[in-house]
Amino acid sequence: MVHVHRNILTVYHSVKEAGQPLRIQIAACCFNQQSNCLVIIDKRGNIFVFDFVSKHFWRLGLCMPKATMICPSPLQTGVYIVGNRSGHIYTIDVDNSTVTKCDTVGSWPLDEISWAQAPGRRASALLRFGPQAFLVNPRTLAVSHKLEFNDQRYKLKFAGFLPNSSQFFTCFSNDSLHVWSAQTLNTLRIAQPIKARDQRIRLKPAGETLLEFSLRDPDASDEENDLTFDCPDQDFADGLLLSYCFTPGGNKMCLSTLDGYLMLVSSTTFELKKLYRLSDFILKQLAFLPQPQERVVFGITSRGQAIMLDLADVKHKLIVQSSKAMSLNLSRDGKLLSVTSRGGEVNVWSTCRLFNSLQAQSKCRDQVKSAMKLGPKVPTPTCIMRGRMNQELRQLLKPDRLRAMLKEFGCFPEKYRFLIWSSLLELPSNGSQFQELIKLGVSPVVQNQTRKLKISNESQRRNVIKVWACLGQWCKVLAHADFMPHLIYPFVKQLPKNSLVSFELIATLVLNHFQLWFEFHPLPPANYLGMCENLLQHVDEPLCKFYHSLEVVPKDYAWPLLMSAFAEVLAEQQWLELWDNIIAEPPWFPVFLAVAYNLVNREVILRLPDRRSVLMFFHDQNAMDTAKLLSKARRLMARCEPGLHPQRFMERFSAIPQGVYPKFVKYPSDWIEKQEDQAQALVEHNQEIDARIRHLEMQEVQIIERLENGLKQEEHERRIREMEQLYQDTMHREEQRLSCQRKMLLAYQMEVRRRKSEVIAKLQESEQRRKVLEMEKDIDRLMHSIERERRRSNQQMQFAEDEIRNQEMEILAQRYLSETSGAPLAQKYYDNIQNLCRQRDQLQKHLHEMTMDQLRTPTASSDSGNPKMLEIEKSILEIQREFTEIVTIKSKSTGRRNTT
């Protein structure tokens, strides 16, 4: 459900379970990179997206339980990184409604995500899971390195990248800042901002004061029932540094401390630039507004307030949200501020409106102050109405009626107890006189003694100091009494909003019930304690003898009860019931109460083994019946002999009159004046010592600076000498190297010349070889041409010879034909035929011989000889065929010639 109020937006998620509405707490939220969307995750894992441009919202179909932190990814639009309590990391794409589990990185919930912003460097991210820190890849969120620290010596508190740098810093429980290199993971420098702050405060000139922020209006009256400032207990074991943030330009780092300081240090040298005091609050989360730069800071206090501070003027501050604020988130452009509340809601504010409200408030305050200075001072009507109402109530509350009520019920009603106390003690409510006492401030004696106060609640501590300071201004002896904080604290604890009633109540008790306590200051009240001792001696002599045997005196068994107003030995409700009766009884009733406390616990005390146990008994709470104690005290007071009764030595009750606080003078004023003189002398001496110490420290700083400068100069000269020696050695080495290089160069030149001559000789040989080859080629071409010519001439000669031979043959053939033209063919070829016949006969004879040889040789040889015979026969047949063809051709050619 979404509501619009003075802020821009209020977001909360409610469901109905068992018919009853149930509001689900918000786990984490953040703005996107464009500062126009807000993403919220509740503790059941539901994810909601609010778009300020389109003015609508939707719920993603994803579930992310146990989420502790969400932040936008600087690399991808619409992608967010979510960490849960188990140390798991997820990436959520709100545009596509997808979720991706990256890895289980740490074993603690995710507390911080920081991105490296150095240009030109490899991107990296730093994740802190409680006391563990990891360097991861920003795209895949894979762990690249785990930072290891000595957990036994100190614990990691926060870590992150420095702006516009690849360096990151870590802060440990010893309040030291370590700067690391993301590339080498080496420590570059270590800073101690708390020590620098303490030194700045210690060396501060006497007239200079620190700029101080206070959420309370210094002109506001405590009578108006201001807002109660109850500070929770803080754990100082983890150091004083509480939170940090960087200025928009990144050149300064803002640190808040647990003891109420705000520091601005340089993010490069970590020198302290500015220091502010936070008087009544501490900041556990910080964020700077981008414009105006280094001026406006948003923060979450330890009391759950979201505030806005103007560093340019400490009087300008604005409470954005008065209670239940857990964390804040500032958009990237600084225009929107979201505050997550413990009530399960997220409030979104416009920083422009808040800044305008701050400026308007400052102007209005200045105008009111100027008007009040010009006009007469008029009392506020509310105070008059409240005073009249209290007077009417007091008239109705008659003392007799109240005592009858106390006798019947044993105590007053819880709701009206302090009003009844005021009526019985007739407190005047002198507001203007009380304001005058407040304006006198805190005396140096009280201020010195308040350093020893051990009250964990800062609001109660301030109220105790305030009431004690007023009592010290009213009566000087009360400022010197070191037991006054123990006496004041129980009343202030019950009246946290009205210091006026606390002051007048204790002042009335001092004037009446405690009138004999300061006679022998600074010693215990001997006469008052003597009355207690006499009364105990008279009532229970064996108990007194037991005390005497252990050397226990009334200062040991009565004074511890009285100076703490019985608050040290009684529970809170028992103490309230006891003081209901003390206020209703005469001023000497505490004497009988102290004695009655010893008598009621008589059996326990007598069984204590030694003096130390007896002394501790009166400082510890014991099982006690308040009604029995009061009954015993009243019986003692009723049966007390007149000679022992304290009323002989004490005056009856006398109330404080209207409009004035009467002086209390029953104390050694000479001793007080002497103490004040000694204190003043001691203060002056301490101031002189402080001035000398400051002067010595300044001298020490100057000497250290001179020493540092001298050491720097000496170190500079030493390094110059080292550099000169290094340069000389380097030059000598270079000269040696150059001479060696020259020798090598000469050797190379000789080798080059030798190789050059060899190359030239080779080239000449190759040139000669080339020329020889060319000459050989020319000779070969010439020989080939001569051979071609010779062959051509031979061919021509052969053609001529063939032609001549052919002609000769033709002539011979013609001659032969002419000679044999009339003879027959058988006569012409008779000789040839005879030769052929002879050859045939020889062949047949030869064949016959071979046949006979084969018949005489084995079969194997005859088989192998058959192919040869066949070949011979074939050849013979071929010869015969050729011969026949030749004869045929010859006969035909002869016939043609004859016909021609």
Helices and strands as residue ranges (DSSP letters): E 2-3, E 9-17, E 20-24, E 26-31, E 37-42, E 46-51, E 56-63, E 67-72, E 79-84, E 88-93, E 98-104, E 112-115, E 125-129, E 132-136, E 143-147, E 156-161, E 167-172, E 177-181, E 187-191, H 193-202, E 211-213, G 222-224, G 236-238, E 241-246, E 252-257, E 261-266, E 272-278, E 283-288, E 296-301, E 306-310, E 317-321, E 325-330, E 336-341, E 345-350, H 351-374, H 381-396, H 399-409, H 417-425, H 431-439, H 444-449, G 450-452, H 458-474, H 476-480, H 484-494, H 499-511, H 526-539, H 541-549, H 554-557, H 559-563, H 572-584, H 589-600, H 602-606, H 611-617, H 626-639, G 646-648, H 669-820, H 825-828, H 830-856, H 859-899
